[in-house]
């Protein structure tokens, strides 16, 4: 497996966006509390679950790079929307388990990803304000390509091991 660390310039990380768009890939990206593994499809999800030894019945989270994306994907009532808005406005990491909007499911890759991102109730954990660099990648994938971003739960900094991985095992 090839490992490569990339210094963040403070802007959108096009290399990460391009890599994730190739399919079957995953990246390790910093968050507010540590690092996450990010991916966009079943190949990357399968590798992410395997690398973390994560039980297949514990869905990955859905990252939202904007309130607009969250509103397009998840069923929100006024109270939940206000709760997320307050977190967004105060730059607070927040993830809640919510149902998908019926028409939003069309954005899920038709490759088996659904089984690893939602439970049997058709709910997922939708996460916002998880860290600037990862948010920029997520926003670019959604706004420029209509691509969802999935992630593992955060790995605390003290235990984090930066790893970049590809479908073939090398970058």
N, CA, C and O of each residue as an XYZ file, in Angstrom:
684
protein
N       0.841     -1.167      0.000
C       0.000      0.000      0.000
C       0.889      1.234      0.000
O       1.844      1.334      0.770
N       0.558      2.163     -0.873
C       1.320      3.400     -0.981
C       0.774      4.439     -0.009
O      -0.438      4.632      0.085
N       1.654      5.093      0.698
C       1.251      6.139      1.634
C       1.793      7.460      1.145
O       2.960      7.577      0.774
N       0.926      8.448      1.152
C       1.349      9.765      0.714
C       0.648     10.805      1.565
O      -0.577     10.791      1.688
N       1.411     11.695      2.146
C       0.842     12.791      2.919
C       0.903     14.042      2.059
O       1.906     14.304      1.394
N      -0.171     14.805      2.078
C      -0.258     16.027      1.295
C      -0.486     17.184      2.250
O      -1.394     17.142      3.079
N       0.343     18.222      2.132
C       0.157     19.417      2.953
C      -1.072     20.161      2.447
O      -1.237     20.343      1.241
N      -1.928     20.587      3.359
C      -3.120     21.321      2.984
C      -2.778     22.781      2.764
O      -2.148     23.412      3.613
N      -3.189     23.318      1.634
C      -2.901     24.698      1.264
C      -3.910     25.678      1.846
O      -3.729     26.890      1.732
N      -4.966     25.172      2.467
C      -6.013     26.037      2.986
C      -7.186     26.144      2.032
O      -8.219     26.722      2.370
N      -7.030     25.591      0.847
C      -8.093     25.620     -0.147
C      -8.603     24.224     -0.445
O      -8.282     23.255      0.243
N      -9.404     24.154     -1.489
C      -9.963     22.868     -1.895
C      -8.830     21.955     -2.366
O      -7.942     22.382     -3.104
N      -8.872     20.727     -1.942
C      -7.827     19.763     -2.271
C      -8.253     18.969     -3.502
O      -8.897     17.927     -3.379
N      -7.893     19.461     -4.689
C      -8.332     18.849     -5.938
C      -7.806     17.422     -6.091
O      -8.471     16.577     -6.691
N      -6.622     17.151     -5.556
C      -6.077     15.802     -5.663
C      -7.002     14.801     -4.965
O      -7.242     13.711     -5.486
N      -7.511     15.160     -3.809
C      -8.413     14.265     -3.071
C      -9.720     14.078     -3.826
O     -10.235     12.962     -3.907
N     -10.260     15.154     -4.377
C     -11.502     15.074     -5.152
C     -11.303     14.154     -6.348
O     -12.117     13.263     -6.591
N     -10.239     14.362     -7.083
C      -9.960     13.540     -8.272
C      -9.784     12.075     -7.914
O     -10.309     11.200     -8.603
N      -9.059     11.803     -6.855
C      -8.831     10.426     -6.430
C     -10.155      9.750     -6.080
O     -10.407      8.626     -6.513
N     -10.999     10.420     -5.304
C     -12.268      9.832     -4.902
C     -13.210      9.628     -6.095
O     -14.024      8.704     -6.083
N     -13.110     10.463     -7.105
C     -13.956     10.309     -8.291
C     -13.546      9.119     -9.153
O     -14.328      8.663     -9.988
N     -12.345      8.617     -8.962
C     -11.887      7.451     -9.739
C     -12.655      6.191     -9.385
O     -12.747      5.272    -10.200
N     -13.205      6.136     -8.187
C     -13.952      4.959     -7.765
C     -13.063      3.937     -7.082
O     -11.910      3.739     -7.467
N     -13.617      3.285     -6.058
C     -12.890      2.254     -5.330
C     -11.783      2.783     -4.454
O     -10.977      2.012     -3.933
N     -11.733      4.084     -4.286
C     -10.645      4.705     -3.526
C     -11.130      5.187     -2.169
O     -12.330      5.317     -1.927
N     -10.187      5.445     -1.303
C     -10.479      6.062     -0.021
C      -9.307      6.943      0.352
O      -8.174      6.693     -0.060
N      -9.579      7.970      1.130
C      -8.518      8.850      1.614
C      -8.672      8.990      3.129
O      -9.742      8.748      3.687
N      -7.595      9.381      3.766
C      -7.634      9.745      5.171
C      -7.536     11.256      5.208
O      -6.639     11.848      4.606
N      -8.467     11.878      5.921
C      -8.542     13.335      5.939
C      -8.746     13.825      7.368
O      -9.432     13.174      8.155
N      -8.155     14.969      7.706
C      -8.294     15.490      9.067
C      -9.692     16.030      9.338
O     -10.383     16.504      8.436
N     -10.087     15.947     10.603
C     -11.345     16.521     11.072
C     -11.045     17.345     12.315
O      -9.884     17.536     12.679
N     -12.079     17.825     12.952
C     -11.912     18.588     14.191
C     -11.387     17.732     15.329
O     -10.711     18.235     16.226
N     -11.692     16.441     15.297
C     -11.351     15.574     16.428
C     -10.306     14.513     16.097
O      -9.929     13.734     16.972
N      -9.844     14.466     14.888
C      -8.878     13.450     14.487
C      -8.861     13.289     12.984
O      -8.663     14.255     12.248
N      -9.067     12.075     12.532
C      -9.049     11.764     11.114
C     -10.226     10.870     10.773
O     -10.718     10.129     11.624
N     -10.678     10.939      9.526
C     -11.697     10.036      9.016
C     -11.196      9.419      7.723
O     -10.336      9.974      7.039
N     -11.744      8.281      7.409
C     -11.547      7.688      6.098
C     -12.752      8.099      5.272
O     -13.893      7.872      5.674
N     -12.501      8.704      4.113
C     -13.568      9.189      3.236
C     -13.577      8.371      1.949
O     -12.528      7.972      1.442
N     -14.776      8.132      1.431
C     -14.921      7.395      0.183
C     -16.248      7.764     -0.477
O     -17.038      8.521      0.086
N     -16.490      7.222     -1.677
C     -17.681      7.622     -2.424
C     -18.464      6.466     -3.040
O     -19.491      6.703     -3.676
N     -18.013      5.226     -2.873
C     -18.691      4.118     -3.551
C     -18.449      2.791     -2.829
O     -17.743      2.739     -1.822
N     -19.038      1.738     -3.353
C     -18.966      0.429     -2.694
C     -17.530     -0.090     -2.591
O     -17.171     -0.712     -1.592
N     -16.717      0.155     -3.598
C     -15.327     -0.294     -3.526
C     -14.595      0.346     -2.363
O     -13.909     -0.331     -1.598
N     -14.744      1.656     -2.236
C     -14.117      2.370     -1.133
C     -14.736      2.016      0.208
O     -14.028      1.874      1.205
N     -16.069      1.873      0.237
C     -16.743      1.496      1.481
C     -16.281      0.128      1.967
O     -16.014     -0.054      3.154
N     -16.188     -0.821      1.064
C     -15.751     -2.172      1.425
C     -14.339     -2.134      2.002
O     -14.050     -2.786      3.005
N     -13.477     -1.374      1.366
C     -12.098     -1.261      1.850
C     -12.043     -0.535      3.195
O     -11.258     -0.897      4.071
N     -12.889      0.500      3.353
C     -12.934      1.241      4.606
C     -13.394      0.331      5.747
O     -12.783      0.313      6.815
N     -14.475     -0.423      5.518
C     -14.969     -1.322      6.560
C     -13.908     -2.366      6.904
O     -13.713     -2.685      8.077
N     -13.234     -2.890      5.908
C     -12.201     -3.894      6.140
C     -11.020     -3.307      6.917
O     -10.530     -3.926      7.861
N     -10.567     -2.124      6.525
C      -9.401     -1.528      7.178
C      -9.672     -1.183      8.640
O      -8.766     -1.228      9.472
N     -10.925     -0.838      8.949
C     -11.282     -0.499     10.336
C     -11.826     -1.695     11.106
O     -12.110     -1.598     12.300
N     -11.970     -2.831     10.411
C     -12.578     -4.015     11.015
C     -13.951     -3.648     11.600
O     -14.318     -4.065     12.699
N     -14.679     -2.862     10.832
C     -15.992     -2.360     11.244
C     -17.070     -3.367     10.871
O     -17.079     -3.890      9.757
N     -17.968     -3.636     11.795
C     -19.074     -4.554     11.539
C     -19.950     -4.006     10.415
O     -20.244     -2.812     10.373
N     -20.362     -4.883      9.511
C     -21.151     -4.466      8.353
C     -22.540     -3.971      8.728
O     -23.206     -3.336      7.910
N     -22.989     -4.246      9.941
C     -24.301     -3.761     10.369
C     -24.225     -2.387     11.038
O     -25.223     -1.910     11.577
N     -23.051     -1.745     11.009
C     -22.858     -0.396     11.547
C     -22.559      0.537     10.377
O     -21.399      0.706     10.002
N     -23.593      1.143      9.799
C     -23.403      1.947      8.582
C     -22.387      3.072      8.746
O     -22.174      3.597      9.839
N     -21.770      3.422      7.623
C     -20.890      4.588      7.618
C     -21.748      5.840      7.744
O     -22.974      5.764      7.667
N     -21.118      6.977      7.935
C     -21.844      8.235      8.011
C     -21.876      8.898      6.640
O     -21.045      8.609      5.778
N     -22.841      9.787      6.450
C     -22.967     10.578      5.228
C     -22.507     11.985      5.566
O     -23.078     12.635      6.442
N     -21.481     12.457      4.877
C     -20.955     13.791      5.133
C     -21.708     14.812      4.287
O     -21.964     14.578      3.105
N     -22.058     15.931      4.887
C     -22.752     17.012      4.181
C     -21.890     18.269      4.260
O     -21.577     18.746      5.351
N     -21.514     18.795      3.118
C     -20.646     19.964      3.052
C     -21.390     21.283      3.084
O     -20.770     22.346      3.042
N     -22.718     21.229      3.159
C     -23.518     22.452      3.254
C     -24.881     22.115      3.852
O     -25.317     20.964      3.836
N     -25.534     23.132      4.374
C     -26.903     22.954      4.862
C     -27.827     22.599      3.701
O     -28.771     21.827      3.870
N     -27.562     23.150      2.544
C     -28.391     22.854      1.373
C     -28.321     21.374      1.021
O     -29.345     20.764      0.710
N     -27.128     20.788      1.066
C     -26.991     19.364      0.782
C     -27.758     18.546      1.818
O     -28.487     17.619      1.464
N     -27.597     18.881      3.079
C     -28.331     18.178      4.136
C     -29.829     18.232      3.864
O     -30.517     17.216      3.961
N     -30.332     19.404      3.526
C     -31.766     19.577      3.275
C     -32.237     18.805      2.043
O     -33.395     18.394      1.981
N     -31.371     18.608      1.081
C     -31.728     17.835     -0.113
C     -31.789     16.341      0.177
O     -32.546     15.616     -0.468
N     -30.996     15.873      1.145
C     -30.867     14.436      1.383
C     -31.745     13.896      2.505
O     -32.350     12.835      2.351
N     -31.827     14.595      3.616
C     -32.459     14.057      4.824
C     -33.841     14.665      5.074
O     -34.120     15.806      4.707
N     -34.679     13.872      5.701
C     -35.986     14.352      6.141
C     -35.761     15.174      7.408
O     -35.292     14.655      8.421
N     -36.099     16.461      7.339
C     -35.914     17.371      8.466
C     -37.239     18.058      8.783
O     -37.944     18.508      7.879
N     -37.570     18.133     10.057
C     -38.679     19.001     10.430
C     -38.066     20.338     10.853
O     -36.843     20.478     10.853
N     -38.885     21.307     11.208
C     -38.390     22.642     11.544
C     -37.426     22.610     12.730
O     -36.426     23.329     12.738
N     -37.722     21.786     13.720
C     -36.878     21.718     14.911
C     -35.504     21.126     14.587
O     -34.485     21.639     15.050
N     -35.470     20.063     13.804
C     -34.192     19.439     13.445
C     -33.390     20.369     12.550
O     -32.174     20.483     12.709
N     -34.051     21.034     11.612
C     -33.375     21.992     10.744
C     -32.736     23.099     11.583
O     -31.584     23.466     11.350
N     -33.475     23.630     12.554
C     -32.950     24.692     13.420
C     -31.770     24.186     14.256
O     -30.810     24.922     14.486
N     -31.842     22.936     14.708
C     -30.761     22.333     15.484
C     -29.476     22.257     14.643
O     -28.403     22.642     15.106
N     -29.597     21.762     13.415
C     -28.444     21.710     12.505
C     -27.956     23.114     12.171
O     -26.749     23.355     12.144
N     -28.880     24.051     11.916
C     -28.498     25.426     11.572
C     -27.692     26.044     12.706
O     -26.690     26.713     12.455
N     -28.115     25.832     13.951
C     -27.382     26.371     15.095
C     -25.971     25.761     15.158
O     -24.998     26.471     15.412
N     -25.869     24.469     14.930
C     -24.547     23.821     14.911
C     -23.705     24.413     13.791
O     -22.528     24.719     13.984
N     -24.313     24.573     12.616
C     -23.594     25.116     11.461
C     -23.085     26.523     11.767
O     -21.909     26.824     11.565
N     -23.979     27.378     12.256
C     -23.625     28.776     12.514
C     -22.565     28.928     13.598
O     -21.820     29.907     13.609
N     -22.498     27.964     14.503
C     -21.525     28.022     15.595
C     -20.338     27.084     15.378
O     -19.539     26.864     16.289
N     -20.228     26.534     14.166
C     -19.115     25.666     13.792
C     -18.959     24.486     14.757
O     -17.864     24.194     15.236
N     -20.087     23.817     15.028
C     -20.113     22.680     15.948
C     -20.356     21.395     15.156
O     -21.321     21.299     14.397
N     -19.493     20.429     15.334
C     -19.655     19.108     14.722
C     -20.972     18.498     15.179
O     -21.257     18.458     16.376
N     -21.786     18.016     14.218
C     -23.062     17.416     14.574
C     -23.407     16.309     13.590
O     -23.275     16.471     12.377
N     -23.846     15.195     14.128
C     -24.364     14.099     13.322
C     -25.586     13.516     13.985
O     -25.559     13.186     15.170
N     -26.658     13.387     13.229
C     -27.900     12.810     13.741
C     -28.374     11.729     12.780
O     -28.176     11.823     11.569
N     -28.999     10.711     13.337
C     -29.544      9.630     12.524
C     -30.925     10.067     12.053
O     -31.835     10.302     12.849
N     -31.051     10.168     10.726
C     -32.273     10.684     10.114
C     -32.663      9.826      8.917
O     -31.815      9.158      8.325
N     -33.945      9.842      8.561
C     -34.367      9.136      7.346
C     -33.961      9.909      6.090
O     -33.814     11.131      6.107
N     -33.787      9.169      5.022
C     -33.505      9.754      3.714
C     -34.804     10.238      3.082
O     -35.856      9.622      3.252
N     -34.721     11.339      2.357
C     -35.832     11.723      1.500
C     -35.912     10.684      0.393
O     -34.883     10.215     -0.095
N     -37.123     10.322     -0.005
C     -37.293      9.277     -1.020
C     -36.546      9.614     -2.305
O     -35.862      8.756     -2.862
N     -36.666     10.848     -2.780
C     -36.017     11.217     -4.040
C     -34.503     11.390     -3.889
O     -33.782     11.385     -4.887
N     -34.018     11.540     -2.667
C     -32.574     11.705     -2.455
C     -31.815     10.399     -2.632
O     -30.618     10.409     -2.923
N     -32.496      9.284     -2.461
C     -31.827      7.982     -2.591
C     -31.271      7.761     -3.993
O     -30.396      6.917     -4.186
N     -31.770      8.511     -4.969
C     -31.250      8.381     -6.337
C     -29.784      8.811     -6.429
O     -29.088      8.453     -7.379
N     -29.316      9.580     -5.439
C     -27.918     10.023     -5.423
C     -26.966      8.952     -4.891
O     -25.753      9.057     -5.069
N     -27.506      7.933     -4.246
C     -26.668      6.849     -3.727
C     -26.191      6.021     -4.918
O     -27.003      5.638     -5.762
N     -24.899      5.739     -5.003
C     -24.417      4.927     -6.133
C     -25.185      3.603     -6.221
O     -25.469      2.968     -5.206
N     -25.508      3.209     -7.431
C     -26.250      1.965     -7.667
C     -25.268      0.796     -7.794
O     -25.243      0.088     -8.801
N     -24.468      0.616     -6.750
C     -23.416     -0.403     -6.770
C     -23.403     -1.254     -5.502
O     -22.466     -2.021     -5.279
N     -24.430     -1.122     -4.679
C     -24.476     -1.839     -3.414
C     -24.118     -0.968     -2.225
O     -24.149     -1.438     -1.088
N     -23.779      0.291     -2.461
C     -23.393      1.194     -1.368
C     -24.484      1.342     -0.321
O     -24.197      1.486      0.867
N     -25.731      1.308     -0.761
C     -26.855      1.531      0.157
C     -26.769      0.643      1.394
O     -27.071      1.089      2.501
N     -26.363     -0.598      1.213
C     -26.321     -1.533      2.347
C     -25.269     -1.162      3.391
O     -25.339     -1.629      4.528
N     -24.297     -0.329      3.018
C     -23.238      0.052      3.955
C     -23.363      1.487      4.457
O     -22.543      1.939      5.256
N     -24.399      2.215      3.984
C     -24.554      3.604      4.435
C     -25.861      3.852      5.168
O     -26.042      4.913      5.766
N     -26.779      2.886      5.130
C     -28.023      3.065      5.872
C     -28.449      1.766      6.510
O     -28.050      0.681      6.086
N     -29.265      1.893      7.534
C     -29.752      0.711      8.231
C     -31.059      0.236      7.603
O     -31.520      0.796      6.609
N     -31.648     -0.797      8.190
C     -32.872     -1.384      7.632
C     -34.062     -0.439      7.707
O     -35.078     -0.685      7.057
N     -33.963      0.639      8.485
C     -35.031      1.642      8.567
C     -34.864      2.740      7.519
O     -35.641      3.695      7.489
N     -33.851      2.607      6.659
C     -33.507      3.630      5.653
C     -33.070      4.936      6.306
O     -33.410      6.023      5.838
N     -32.315      4.816      7.390
C     -31.755      6.000      8.043
C     -30.235      5.952      7.951
O     -29.630      4.890      7.806
N     -29.643      7.134      8.040
C     -28.187      7.280      8.075
C     -27.843      8.376      9.061
O     -28.696      9.177      9.443
N     -26.585      8.403      9.467
C     -26.090      9.492     10.294
C     -25.555     10.572      9.349
O     -24.544     10.376      8.675
N     -26.248     11.712      9.309
C     -25.862     12.838      8.463
C     -25.039     13.802      9.304
O     -25.514     14.305     10.323
N     -23.789     14.062      8.873
C     -22.826     14.817      9.676
C     -22.468     16.129      8.983
O     -22.235     16.168      7.775
N     -22.430     17.212      9.780
C     -22.007     18.530      9.294
C     -20.908     19.082     10.195
O     -20.735     18.638     11.330
N     -20.171     20.056      9.670
C     -19.144     20.799     10.408
C     -18.109     19.878     11.047
O     -17.847     19.954     12.248
N     -17.528     19.012     10.226
C     -16.597     18.000     10.706
C     -15.141     18.406     10.556
O     -14.262     17.707     11.059
N     -14.861     19.502      9.889
C     -13.493     19.986      9.719
C     -13.303     20.609      8.353
O     -13.726     20.035      7.350
N     -12.681     21.762      8.293
C     -12.615     22.569      7.072
C     -12.108     21.801      5.855
O     -12.748     21.835      4.804
N     -10.985     21.116      5.970
C     -10.417     20.448      4.802
C     -11.355     19.372      4.274
O     -11.612     19.309      3.071
N     -11.861     18.535      5.150
C     -12.768     17.465      4.733
C     -14.086     18.030      4.211
O     -14.676     17.473      3.285
N     -14.549     19.130      4.797
C     -15.776     19.778      4.319
C     -15.610     20.297      2.896
O     -16.523     20.172      2.081
N     -14.456     20.877      2.594
C     -14.212     21.397      1.246
C     -14.214     20.276      0.208
O     -14.741     20.448     -0.891
N     -13.638     19.147      0.548
C     -13.633     17.990     -0.358
C     -15.061     17.510     -0.577
O     -15.477     17.267     -1.710
N     -15.808     17.376      0.512
C     -17.194     16.917      0.441
C     -18.044     17.870     -0.388
O     -18.823     17.433     -1.235
N     -17.899     19.158     -0.150
C     -18.669     20.163     -0.886
C     -18.345     20.114     -2.379
O     -19.251     20.193     -3.209
N     -17.073     19.986     -2.728
C     -16.683     19.925     -4.140
C     -17.260     18.684     -4.814
O     -17.753     18.767     -5.939
N     -17.206     17.550     -4.148
C     -17.760     16.323     -4.728
C     -19.255     16.468     -4.981
O     -19.750     16.036     -6.022
N     -19.980     17.069     -4.043
C     -21.426     17.208     -4.178
C     -21.801     18.285     -5.193
O     -22.578     18.030     -6.113
N     -21.250     19.484     -5.026
C     -21.661     20.606     -5.870
C     -21.170     20.493     -7.308
O     -21.872     20.899     -8.234
N     -19.985     19.952     -7.502
C     -19.415     19.881     -8.853
C     -19.717     18.574     -9.572
O     -19.689     18.528    -10.801
N     -20.007     17.502     -8.820
C     -20.148     16.178     -9.440
C     -21.392     15.418     -8.999
O     -21.670     14.341     -9.528
N     -22.150     15.955     -8.038
C     -23.332     15.257     -7.535
C     -22.989     13.962     -6.821
O     -23.800     13.037     -6.771
N     -21.780     13.899     -6.268
C     -21.273     12.681     -5.635
C     -21.357     12.800     -4.118
O     -20.907     13.788     -3.538
N     -21.934     11.786     -3.483
C     -22.003     11.718     -2.030
C     -20.653     11.294     -1.461
O     -19.864     10.621     -2.124
N     -20.408     11.702     -0.218
C     -19.191     11.302      0.483
C     -19.579     10.568      1.760
O     -20.409     11.035      2.540
N     -18.967      9.421      1.952
C     -19.218      8.581      3.116
C     -17.935      8.522      3.943
O     -16.835      8.685      3.416
N     -18.093      8.287      5.238
C     -16.908      8.267      6.093
C     -17.077      7.299      7.245
O     -18.180      6.901      7.618
N     -15.936      6.946      7.783
C     -15.889      6.188      9.030
C     -16.127      7.153     10.167
O     -16.112      8.367      9.964
N     -16.340      6.649     11.324
C     -16.366      7.527     12.490
C     -14.945      8.029     12.716
O     -13.980      7.432     12.240
N     -14.832      9.118     13.438
C     -13.524      9.744     13.623
C     -12.559      8.846     14.379
O     -12.937      8.104     15.286
N     -11.309      8.939     13.975
C     -10.210      8.262     14.655
C      -9.490      9.354     15.450
O      -8.928     10.267     14.844
N      -9.488      9.291     16.788
C      -8.844     10.340     17.581
C      -7.388     10.529     17.175
O      -6.698      9.567     16.836
N      -6.933     11.760     17.210
C      -5.573     12.097     16.767
C      -4.504     11.238     17.412
O      -3.536     10.868     16.748
N      -4.645     10.918     18.654
C      -3.615     10.144     19.352
C      -3.437      8.751     18.761
O      -2.359      8.168     18.876
N      -4.482      8.206     18.128
C      -4.397      6.864     17.564
C      -4.302      6.879     16.041
O      -4.150      5.822     15.428
N      -4.387      8.050     15.421
C      -4.488      8.133     13.974
C      -3.200      7.713     13.281
O      -2.097      8.037     13.720
N      -3.372      6.991     12.201
C      -2.255      6.590     11.349
C      -2.614      7.032      9.942
O      -3.488      6.421      9.327
N      -1.964      8.090      9.391
C      -2.326      8.559      8.052
C      -2.015      7.499      6.990
O      -0.889      7.010      6.902
N      -3.007      7.159      6.203
C      -2.844      6.168      5.147
C      -3.671      6.611      3.953
O      -4.833      6.989      4.102
N      -3.081      6.567      2.782
C      -3.828      6.794      1.543
C      -3.857      5.454      0.827
O      -2.838      4.768      0.754
N      -4.996      5.081      0.306
C      -5.136      3.771     -0.290
C      -5.914      3.854     -1.583
O      -6.743      4.747     -1.761
N      -5.653      2.928     -2.486
C      -6.359      2.898     -3.754
C      -6.909      1.513     -3.995
O      -6.651      0.588     -3.225
N      -7.665      1.374     -5.060
C      -8.289      0.092     -5.383
C      -7.260     -1.004     -5.583
O      -7.524     -2.161     -5.253
N      -6.106     -0.673     -6.108
C      -5.099     -1.693     -6.365
C      -4.139     -1.863     -5.196
O      -3.267     -2.733     -5.220
N      -4.304     -1.022     -4.166
C      -3.417     -1.125     -3.010
C      -2.250     -0.175     -3.069
O      -1.436     -0.138     -2.146
N      -2.147      0.600     -4.142
C      -1.083      1.598     -4.227
C      -1.641      2.838     -4.889
O      -2.567      2.766     -5.698
N      -1.069      3.974     -4.538
C      -1.575      5.254     -5.086
C      -0.753      5.677     -6.271
O      -1.020      6.721     -6.866
